[in-house]
Amino acid sequence: MAEIINLNKARKAKARVDKSANADENRVRFGRTRAQKQAEAAETTKLARLLDDAKRD
């Protein structure tokens, strides 16, 4: 005899697995390391300082 399963739980479990796989894919595609974020922030700060220093009153 076949095992009885709750279709609602099976559907939700499959949705969780799909969502987790999608999240992993997005982490690889869009994720940046902390060092990359800090380097970008430092570059932005440096450029802003350079522009402010070059302004004439």
MDTraj code that builds the backbone (N, CA, C; nanometers):
import mdtraj as md
import numpy as np

residues = "MET ALA GLU ILE ILE ASN LEU ASN LYS ALA ARG LYS ALA LYS ALA ARG VAL ASP LYS SER ALA ASN ALA ASP GLU ASN ARG VAL ARG PHE GLY ARG THR ARG ALA GLN LYS GLN ALA GLU ALA ALA GLU THR THR LYS LEU ALA ARG LEU LEU ASP ASP ALA LYS ARG ASP".split()
xyz = np.array([
    [0.0839, -0.1176, 0.0000],
    [0.0000, 0.0000, 0.0000],
    [0.0886, 0.1242, 0.0000],
    [0.0469, 0.2265, -0.0671],
    [0.1242, 0.3498, -0.0786],
    [0.1149, 0.4307, 0.0499],
    [0.2158, 0.5088, 0.0714],
    [0.2174, 0.5929, 0.1910],
    [0.1283, 0.7146, 0.1685],
    [0.0533, 0.7472, 0.2692],
    [-0.0373, 0.8615, 0.2605],
    [0.0415, 0.9886, 0.2930],
    [0.0268, 1.0886, 0.2074],
    [0.0953, 1.2168, 0.2317],
    [-0.0073, 1.3283, 0.2313],
    [0.0246, 1.4312, 0.3039],
    [-0.0590, 1.5499, 0.3064],
    [-0.0138, 1.6381, 0.1898],
    [-0.1003, 1.6580, 0.0924],
    [-0.0627, 1.7332, -0.0280],
    [-0.0313, 1.8792, 0.0033],
    [-0.1003, 1.9356, 0.1019],
    [-0.0746, 2.0744, 0.1379],
    [0.0671, 2.0895, 0.1941],
    [0.1089, 1.9965, 0.2804],
    [0.2451, 2.0025, 0.3354],
    [0.3484, 1.9775, 0.2273],
    [0.3206, 1.8854, 0.1361],
    [0.4136, 1.8565, 0.0270],
    [0.4297, 1.9793, -0.0627],
    [0.3207, 2.0471, -0.0920],
    [0.3246, 2.1669, -0.1762],
    [0.4067, 2.2770, -0.1093],
    [0.3845, 2.2970, 0.0203],
    [0.4571, 2.4008, 0.0929],
    [0.6061, 2.3666, 0.1040],
    [0.6370, 2.2398, 0.1245],
    [0.7767, 2.1980, 0.1333],
    [0.8474, 2.2224, 0.0000],
    [0.7806, 2.1917, -0.1112],
    [0.8386, 2.2146, -0.2427],
    [0.8593, 2.3642, -0.2654],
    [0.7642, 2.4467, -0.2225],
    [0.7770, 2.5921, -0.2374],
    [0.8958, 2.6433, -0.1570],
    [0.9176, 2.5878, -0.0362],
    [1.0317, 2.6289, 0.0458],
    [1.1633, 2.5954, -0.0231],
    [1.1718, 2.4760, -0.0801],
    [1.2936, 2.4332, -0.1486],
    [1.3195, 2.5223, -0.2701],
    [1.2145, 2.5515, -0.3456],
    [1.2301, 2.6375, -0.4636],
    [1.2742, 2.7780, -0.4241],
    [1.2159, 2.8299, -0.3174],
    [1.2509, 2.9638, -0.2716],
    [1.3962, 2.9680, -0.2238],
    [1.4390, 2.8639, -0.1556],
    [1.5762, 2.8560, -0.1075],
    [1.6745, 2.8492, -0.2246],
    [1.6411, 2.7728, -0.3264],
    [1.7279, 2.7631, -0.4439],
    [1.7375, 2.8977, -0.5149],
    [1.6263, 2.9672, -0.5237],
    [1.6255, 3.0988, -0.5871],
    [1.7102, 3.1970, -0.5060],
    [1.7025, 3.1894, -0.3750],
    [1.7808, 3.2780, -0.2894],
    [1.9299, 3.2505, -0.3053],
    [1.9679, 3.1236, -0.3136],
    [2.1088, 3.0897, -0.3357],
    [2.1586, 3.1450, -0.4683],
    [2.0757, 3.1335, -0.5701],
    [2.1118, 3.1846, -0.7019],
    [2.1308, 3.3366, -0.6982],
    [2.0422, 3.4057, -0.6283],
    [2.0525, 3.5516, -0.6170],
    [2.1748, 3.5926, -0.5363],
    [2.2104, 3.5155, -0.4348],
    [2.3299, 3.5475, -0.3558],
    [2.4537, 3.5426, -0.4431],
    [2.4592, 3.4440, -0.5304],
    [2.5744, 3.4315, -0.6192],
    [2.5740, 3.5448, -0.7214],
    [2.4572, 3.5771, -0.7740],
    [2.4481, 3.6750, -0.8812],
    [2.4688, 3.8179, -0.8313],
    [2.4066, 3.8527, -0.7191],
    [2.4056, 3.9920, -0.6757],
    [2.4882, 4.0187, -0.5506],
    [2.5309, 3.9155, -0.4836],
    [2.6013, 3.9327, -0.3572],
    [2.7405, 3.9897, -0.3755],
    [2.7807, 4.0700, -0.2813],
    [2.9159, 4.1256, -0.2815],
    [2.9756, 4.0997, -0.1442],
    [3.1065, 4.0868, -0.1394],
    [3.1716, 4.0637, -0.0121],
    [3.1781, 4.1938, 0.0660],
    [3.2064, 4.1811, 0.1932],
    [3.2175, 4.2991, 0.2783],
    [3.3310, 4.3891, 0.2297],
    [3.4409, 4.3288, 0.1879],
    [3.5554, 4.4061, 0.1395],
    [3.5179, 4.4865, 0.0153],
    [3.4391, 4.4277, -0.0732],
    [3.3968, 4.4997, -0.1928],
    [3.3079, 4.6181, -0.1561],
    [3.2170, 4.5981, -0.0619],
    [3.1289, 4.7070, -0.0190],
    [3.2094, 4.8190, 0.0460],
    [3.3068, 4.7830, 0.1305],
    [3.3882, 4.8844, 0.1973],
    [3.4744, 4.9590, 0.0982],
    [3.5281, 4.8901, -0.0007],
    [3.6108, 4.9554, -0.1020],
    [3.5273, 5.0545, -0.1827],
    [3.4053, 5.0168, -0.2160],
    [3.3175, 5.1076, -0.2908],
    [3.2811, 5.2292, -0.2063],
    [3.2538, 5.2083, -0.0781],
    [3.2204, 5.3205, 0.0106],
    [3.3391, 5.4145, 0.0250],
    [3.4595, 5.3599, 0.0356],
    [3.5793, 5.4427, 0.0472],
    [3.6012, 5.5232, -0.0804],
    [3.5791, 5.4605, -0.1941],
    [3.5948, 5.5311, -0.3224],
    [3.4934, 5.6440, -0.3356],
    [3.3696, 5.6184, -0.2936],
    [3.2653, 5.7212, -0.2989],
    [3.3006, 5.8381, -0.2082],
    [3.3487, 5.8088, -0.0888],
    [3.3888, 5.9133, 0.0051],
    [3.5049, 5.9947, -0.0511],
    [3.6000, 5.9260, -0.1108],
    [3.7164, 5.9932, -0.1687],
    [3.6744, 6.0877, -0.2812],
    [3.5849, 6.0414, -0.3680],
    [3.5384, 6.1255, -0.4783],
    [3.4595, 6.2465, -0.4272],
    [3.3767, 6.2250, -0.3257],
    [3.2993, 6.3361, -0.2692],
    [3.3921, 6.4397, -0.2073],
    [3.4953, 6.3931, -0.1365],
    [3.5909, 6.4851, -0.0763],
    [3.6665, 6.5625, -0.1844],
    [3.7038, 6.4940, -0.2908],
    [3.7752, 6.5582, -0.3995],
    [3.6910, 6.6673, -0.4649],
    [3.5621, 6.6401, -0.4855],
    [3.4730, 6.7400, -0.5432],
    [3.4536, 6.8583, -0.4498],
    [3.4385, 6.8320, -0.3205],
    [3.4194, 6.9407, -0.2244],
    [3.5444, 7.0286, -0.2159],
    [3.6612, 6.9666, -0.2235],
    [3.7856, 7.0438, -0.2174],
    [3.8059, 7.1287, -0.3422],
    [3.7511, 7.0868, -0.4539],
    [3.7712, 7.1583, -0.5791],
    [3.6715, 7.2734, -0.5981],
    [3.5711, 7.2839, -0.5120],
    [3.4717, 7.3896, -0.5265],
    [3.5317, 7.5255, -0.4968],
    [3.4855, 7.6215, -0.5702],
    [3.5277, 7.7608, -0.5457],
    [3.4124, 7.8334, -0.4787],
    [3.4453, 7.9154, -0.3858],
    [3.3416, 7.9899, -0.3140],
    [3.2996, 8.1143, -0.3869],
])
top = md.Topology()
chain = top.add_chain()
for i, resn in enumerate(residues, 1):
    res = top.add_residue(resn, chain, resSeq=i)
    for name in ("N", "CA", "C"):
        top.add_atom(name, md.element.get_by_symbol(name[0]), res)
traj = md.Trajectory(xyz[None], top)
